[in-house]
Amino acid sequence: MGRFRRGAAVAFGTALALTLTACSGDSGGGSAAGSTGGGSTSAAPAVASGGALDLTGACPATVVVQTDWFAESEYGFLYNLIGPDAKVDTGKKRITGSLVSGGKDTGVNIEVRFGGAAIGYEQVSAQMYVDKSINLGIVSTDEAIQNSASQPTRAVFAPFEVAPMMIMWDKSKHPNFTTLVDIGQTDTKVLYYETDAYMQYLLGAGILRQGQVDGSYDGSPSRWVAEDGKIAEAGFATSEPYIYKHELGDGHSYDVNLQLVNDTGYPVYGQALSVRTGDEAKLAPCLKKLVPIVQRSQVDFLAHPQTANGLIIKAVKADAASVWNYSPGLAAYAVQTMKDRGLVSNGSNATIGDMEQSRVNRMIQILTPIYAGQKKPVRSGLTPASLFTNQYIDKTIGLK
């Protein structure tokens, strides 16, 4: 299904030290049932009138972005766009505030909505077609290909040069494993989320074997712990390795090694910022100004993640009813892993956020027969140009 996120996961985190006075109030300013009381009193920066940073008139009054999971540092570039007047609505599972760039108010607001449980673990592309108030959504390449016929989306910015999805194993239990090919030559069980399209690729390529993979993984570490790390497991390079070493509790700690799925020949663009294909023309004036601001936000977040990470941690803590925990240590680890593994980078040029036609074409080649076999044919004549565009990207913006 190519949904690119963990399933109904429960991440076991340490107690969070930071708290937040959360505020009700959606993009319309009304009170929401289930929201916590109180509100942010921080004033937004002064509006940058005119020029590239002024989004007034070009963009909707509130730019609505749908993510595919709970608040976490993988979306730091989005939370970095929210000004100091950020308001968390724990009832409607979203954060709203002034959309800022480099500390300057752009004249419009941004609303970042949580995914996962907040949208019933539905794909973001599906949610975008259910709720037309969403302007942009987080959609990976495989999900876009899968839904190209019925719910088409087009990516305008790729926050990850290399997708963080991976399969990991315990170093002490499997000291001879270095790649997934090594796992495939044994009877080691591999847990994964059953609708992840990449598994069909790994099986078809002969990297893993049908008899050893188990699609019942729900994101919980309970099976891993019960097996004392003897199995392999899918996840994100930016989260599970840290959680399994530091945050499982009850004396459980596992030092893992991993291989990125990208490195097996599955060059998916993960969590790309995308629009409904039919709405792109209407949003084009906004995208021309907004996408470069998003590019700069990713650069700024990698350089100075503290403010956005603080907002993420506080927002998670504010929702006491949620199963999701997010610690300062995990947030810092996520950012460092993005840097160390080159998950966020300029790629083959000096530009951040652009996409390569050859990679998207390779994904079409991989997934078209897979989805056909699942009786979910992709759009006839699908091309990379249907799935992404670099026309809004500022080629001068990149990591230094």
C-alpha positions, 0 to 999 in steps of 0.5 A: 500500500506504500503508506510509508508510516508505522502502523498503530504504533505505541512508542515507549518513551521516557517521561517528558520534562517539558509541559505546555499550556495547550490552547483550543482553537482551530483555524477558524478560531473556535473552541474545540471539544476535547481541547485543553484550556489556556492559550499562547500569549506570545506575539507573532513577529511583525509581518514582512510586507511585500517581497518574497516572504509576504504570502498575503493574497498568494496563499490561503489565509491559513495554509493547512498541511496534513502529516502522516504521523504524530508530531515528531522531528521528521517533520521539523521543517513544518513545525519550524514554520510555526511562529511563537504564537503556536496554539495546540488543539489536542481535540482536533490534533493540530498546531496552528500559528503564524507562518514565519520564515527566518523570524519574519511573519509572512502574513498568513497562518499555518495549520499542521495536522497530525496523522496516524491515529488522528486520521484513523491510520488512513493514507494522507492522499486519501484524507486529502480527498476526503477533506478538501480544506487540506492544501498540502499533504505528506505523501511518499512516492509509492503511495502517490503511485498506488493512488495515481488513478483515483486520488492523484497527488503531485509532490512539490518538495522532498524533505528527505533525500533518502527515506529513513525506513529501514529493517534492523537487527540486534548486533549481539544476536546477529553479529554476522548480519551486515545487509538484508541479503544476509538476513534472507539467507537465514530463517530469521523472522522479519516483522513489517507493517503488512501494507508497506509496498517495499516488502513486495519489492524485497521479496520479488528481488530475492533479498528476503523470502516469503516464509520468513516475513511477517506482516503482523507488525503493529509498531509495538516492540512487544514481539521483539522483547518477547523474542529477546531481539532474535528477530528483525524488524521494520521501522525508521532509522530516525527513531527505533534504534534510539528507542530500543536502546534507551527507552524500552524500560524494564531493563530492556536495551538493544544495540541494533544495526540496520540497512535502509530500504533505499540502499536495496534499490528502492529509491522512494522519496519519503514524506514528500510535500504534495498537492492534489493534482487538480488543485495545483493550478489554483495553488501555483501562485502560493507554491511559487513563494511558499516552497522556497520558504519551506526549503529555507525552513528545512535548512534552518531546522537542521542548523538550529532544531531546538525551537521546533523540537521544543514545540514538538515535545510540548505538543506531544506532552500536552495530549495526555490521552495519546499513546505517543511519547516523544523525548528530548533525547529522541528528538535530538537523535532524529536530527543527528541521524538525518545529518549523519546518514545523509537522509536530509541532504542536497543530493547530487546538486546544491539544492535541497528538496528537488527530486530526480526523474530517474528515481521516480521513474524507477519507482514506477517500474518497480511498483506498476507490476506489484500493484497490478498483481494486487488488483490495484492498477496505477494510472495508465501512462503514468510518468514521473511528471505526473507525480512531482515537479521541481518548478517551485524549487529555488535552486539556490537554496541548499545545505552549505 
